[in-house]
Amino acid sequence: QVQLKESGPGLVQPSQTLSLTCTVSGFSLTSYNVHWVRQPPGKGLEWMGRMRYNGDTSYNSALKSRLSISRDTSKNQVFLKMNSLQTDDTGTYYCTRDWAPGYFDYWGQGVMVTVSS
Amino acid sequence: DIQMTQSPASLSASLGETVTIECRASEDIYSNLAWYQQKPGNSPQLLIYDANSLADGVPSRFSGSGSGTQYSLKINSLQSEDVASYFCQQYNNYPTFGSGTKLEIK
């Protein structure tokens, strides 16, 4: 069955770089797009960026200068790297998929990231 | 970016009631709209896509409607398990979400 699972450090120091991995199963990264979406505690959802099925990437303009998304199709993994973290980057980070640029039908469980010294 | 304005921010209703949540887009999104339900501590789950299509396994008491810039999610016969936050999302361009509606039982 379709699954996505995020992994990464729960605590990151301010000004450091966040590295997260989304490991997928039950579908191919060369057929579906994988997105990263984050949610500050008690707040709404923010789209961060996507890895398209063909390897192209797109980013939220507000995060573009700090964000990089890549993948390893042989390992069924999509990676997020974001630098210069600040306290307002604290939140739950989700990976999710869509088929065409569209709606998100499966989500990972999310990983909570706290930015603090 | 397309802005999504969602209302109300919170809603309290009695069991069995019908509730409606609204989303307004800053430009025409041609029914490229989804609704999600997020229960506390859980990931969002898809309820509605293409403005009015019910996702697999979603109870028929949920329905979506709208066109152009105005969309709504209706929940008939409110159940206790419907307590959650609800978000709209447009996918006519790079995805953006509404700010969410927190639904509680009165």
Chai-1 contact restraints between the chains, C-beta under 6 A:
chainA,res_idxA,chainB,res_idxB,connection_type,confidence,min_distance_angstrom,max_distance_angstrom,comment,restraint_id
A,G44,B,F97,contact,1.0,0.0,6.0,A-B,restraint_1
A,G44,B,S99,contact,1.0,0.0,6.0,A-B,restraint_2
A,G44,B,G100,contact,1.0,0.0,6.0,A-B,restraint_3
A,L45,B,F87,contact,1.0,0.0,6.0,A-B,restraint_4
A,L45,B,F97,contact,1.0,0.0,6.0,A-B,restraint_5
A,W47,B,P95,contact,1.0,0.0,6.0,A-B,restraint_6
A,G102,B,Y91,contact,1.0,0.0,6.0,A-B,restraint_7
A,Y103,B,A34,contact,1.0,0.0,6.0,A-B,restraint_8
A,Y103,B,Y49,contact,1.0,0.0,6.0,A-B,restraint_9
A,Y103,B,Y91,contact,1.0,0.0,6.0,A-B,restraint_10
A,D105,B,L46,contact,1.0,0.0,6.0,A-B,restraint_11
A,W107,B,S43,contact,1.0,0.0,6.0,A-B,restraint_12
A,W107,B,P44,contact,1.0,0.0,6.0,A-B,restraint_13
A,Q109,B,S43,contact,1.0,0.0,6.0,A-B,restraint_14
A,G110,B,S43,contact,1.0,0.0,6.0,A-B,restraint_15
